[in-house]
Amino acid sequence: MREETKKRIMSKEDKKTLQDNEYNKCTKWIEEKDNGQK
């Protein structure tokens, strides 16, 4: 998480968007990793 989120400066919508982006990055990375192993 970014500093802004830790300090709670961001709005709830911004937090949600940031969390979704981080989640999507993680799932994409995991999928790529899994595909590379098969």
N, CA, C and O of each residue as an XYZ file, in Angstrom:
152
protein
N       0.830     -1.204      0.000
C       0.000      0.000      0.000
C       0.866      1.257      0.000
O       1.993      1.263      0.497
N       0.311      2.303     -0.566
C       1.043      3.557     -0.625
C       0.948      4.323      0.683
O       0.119      4.022      1.542
N       1.809      5.312      0.814
C       1.825      6.141      2.025
C       0.480      6.846      2.229
O      -0.008      6.945      3.355
N      -0.118      7.336      1.130
C      -1.384      8.065      1.250
C      -2.445      7.191      1.903
O      -3.231      7.658      2.727
N      -2.457      5.923      1.526
C      -3.459      5.010      2.070
C      -3.217      4.773      3.546
O      -4.157      4.741      4.339
N      -1.955      4.605      3.915
C      -1.624      4.384      5.322
C      -2.069      5.563      6.174
O      -2.557      5.382      7.289
N      -1.899      6.770      5.646
C      -2.255      7.972      6.402
C      -3.737      8.302      6.287
O      -4.217      9.235      6.932
N      -4.456      7.557      5.482
C      -5.906      7.736      5.288
C      -6.241      9.090      4.697
O      -7.249      9.697      5.060
N      -5.401      9.568      3.787
C      -5.676     10.840      3.120
C      -6.634     10.605      1.950
O      -7.432     11.473      1.596
N      -6.535      9.431      1.370
C      -7.311      9.134      0.168
C      -8.783      8.924      0.497
O      -9.146      8.564      1.617
N      -9.618      9.160     -0.512
C     -11.044      8.901     -0.342
C     -11.298      7.398     -0.419
O     -10.424      6.634     -0.827
N     -12.487      6.984     -0.030
C     -12.801      5.553     -0.043
C     -12.751      4.995     -1.457
O     -12.285      3.874     -1.664
N     -13.227      5.765     -2.433
C     -13.199      5.301     -3.822
C     -11.764      5.080     -4.284
O     -11.457      4.088     -4.945
N     -10.887      6.019     -3.926
C      -9.482      5.880     -4.311
C      -8.879      4.633     -3.691
O      -8.130      3.908     -4.345
N      -9.204      4.385     -2.431
C      -8.681      3.198     -1.754
C      -9.153      1.939     -2.460
O      -8.370      1.020     -2.704
N     -10.444      1.902     -2.788
C     -11.016      0.721     -3.438
C     -10.315      0.490     -4.773
O      -9.934     -0.636     -5.091
N     -10.145      1.561     -5.555
C      -9.486      1.443     -6.853
C      -8.069      0.933     -6.681
O      -7.627      0.050     -7.417
N      -7.359      1.481     -5.716
C      -5.980      1.076     -5.476
C      -5.923     -0.397     -5.090
O      -5.075     -1.140     -5.585
N      -6.822     -0.818     -4.207
C      -6.854     -2.222     -3.794
C      -7.155     -3.122     -4.985
O      -6.527     -4.169     -5.142
N      -8.112     -2.725     -5.828
C      -8.446     -3.526     -7.005
C      -7.245     -3.637     -7.925
O      -6.960     -4.713     -8.450
N      -6.536     -2.527     -8.123
C      -5.354     -2.546     -8.985
C      -4.293     -3.480     -8.438
O      -3.710     -4.265     -9.186
N      -4.037     -3.405     -7.153
C      -3.031     -4.273     -6.531
C      -3.454     -5.730     -6.653
O      -2.632     -6.596     -6.950
N      -4.732     -5.999     -6.424
C      -5.257     -7.365     -6.501
C      -5.092     -7.912     -7.917
O      -4.665     -9.050     -8.111
N      -5.439     -7.080     -8.903
C      -5.320     -7.514    -10.297
C      -3.873     -7.792    -10.666
O      -3.584     -8.761    -11.368
N      -2.966     -6.953    -10.199
C      -1.544     -7.174    -10.474
C      -1.102     -8.508     -9.892
O      -0.401     -9.276    -10.551
N      -1.509     -8.780     -8.667
C      -1.118    -10.027     -7.995
C      -1.672    -11.233     -8.729
O      -0.944    -12.196     -8.970
N      -2.942    -11.198     -9.087
C      -3.537    -12.358     -9.753
C      -2.897    -12.565    -11.120
O      -2.660    -13.704    -11.522
N      -2.617    -11.487    -11.836
C      -1.955    -11.609    -13.141
C      -0.584    -12.236    -12.974
O      -0.209    -13.137    -13.724
N       0.166    -11.755    -11.984
C       1.513    -12.259    -11.742
C       1.465    -13.739    -11.387
O       2.292    -14.519    -11.859
N       0.503    -14.127    -10.559
C       0.374    -15.537    -10.162
C       0.018    -16.389    -11.381
O       0.568    -17.475    -11.559
N      -0.895    -15.904    -12.217
C      -1.273    -16.653    -13.423
C      -0.065    -16.842    -14.322
O       0.176    -17.942    -14.819
N       0.699    -15.774    -14.535
C       1.886    -15.872    -15.392
C       2.870    -16.875    -14.814
O       3.459    -17.672    -15.546
N       3.047    -16.834    -13.501
C       3.967    -17.740    -12.834
C       3.505    -19.188    -13.025
O       4.306    -20.068    -13.340
N       2.205    -19.422    -12.830
C       1.653    -20.772    -12.985
C       1.800    -21.253    -14.422
O       2.160    -22.406    -14.659
N       1.522    -20.377    -15.379
C       1.634    -20.757    -16.791
C       3.064    -21.119    -17.146
O       3.299    -22.022    -17.949
N       4.011    -20.423    -16.556
C       5.416    -20.703    -16.831
C       5.847    -22.051    -16.294
O       6.783    -22.652    -16.820
N       5.190    -22.538    -15.263
C       5.583    -23.798    -14.639
C       4.993    -25.008    -15.340
O       5.517    -26.113    -15.202
N       3.916    -24.824    -16.088
C       3.248    -25.972    -16.716
C       3.991    -26.449    -17.938
O       3.565    -27.406    -18.585
